[in-house]
């Protein structure tokens, strides 16, 4: 059986990453999503095990000690991280799995899973990024400026990724990611067993 | 403008490579095909400039001297080769170009064009390869054995390629190649200008 592959997906606020991934999972329900472990409290619209596993600080720190995280981060007093086991077990079952993570997390995962394929989602232009981050015009100029500057800091690190998908048209962006996933299964590494099979029989 | 990419396509007799490529060019007429230069005489069903440019031995030897070939080979007294100029000029115009070539030719081209993406087309199994090479049962066992052995020698070198496409279902194989072509345009190298554009405007 073919092993599944790990895809790291990042993109700044304004890239439309969440909408793209929601559409991708609706279209390809066989693709797994890596659920983050976090120590902050559950919010009203959240559900345990949907996007996050809500765990205690003690348990999170034990996972750090046991090297059970592919990456983690502390933000405003809470831990956020990607547990290793579900990712490894998905690929061993032959499932592809997507890890949605920021540029720092992507960097850490790449060091641990050297075969992971990384995809950066980009806004189509600076003007469109600014437009998307301005929202409905209810934010102050200062907040918009801060969002923009943080998005640009992430975009500077897009060069660390294997693939760059531009989200100009949502459907095209989703199809681009599907093409990247499928074509990676056609790489020599994933197809090697077929060569071996044909030669073995001769 | 995005530069075009070079795709090297190989596959043994029985892989169905020619049928796949014919269907691919019918489906994607924007993709260019590298026309080989050869010194043998034109056959009845052939046309100058279609699959081959028929040139003199003297001219071919001059091309070798001038390093105008990406690869070449001498077979039963005739030269066969891939001229460099049309390939480079296609990619500079933004066109993708496919070079259909054997495993030795692919090896030479990879050394000269390190960015070229190589695809090996495989039969789905040994049994099916044998079946396809047996043809309509009009060949002697000796000829079939020779074809099979030469196909297996090529398959042994499939591990030199970036991608392996299995031709079990013709339409799937054609789509696989299209996915490989499109996804390579999403690689960082081809998308770098978009990152630069967004950051330049900020």
Interface residues (C-beta under 8 A of the other chain):
Chain A: X122 X123 X124 X125 X126 X127 X129 X148 X152 X155 X156 X158 X159 X161 X162 X163 X164 X165 X166 X176 X179 X180 X182 X183 X184 X186 X187 X188 X191 X192 X194 X195 X197 X198 X199 X200 X201 X202
Chain B: X122 X123 X124 X125 X126 X127 X129 X148 X152 X155 X156 X158 X159 X161 X162 X163 X164 X165 X166 X176 X179 X180 X182 X183 X184 X186 X187 X188 X191 X192 X194 X195 X197 X198 X199 X200 X201 X202
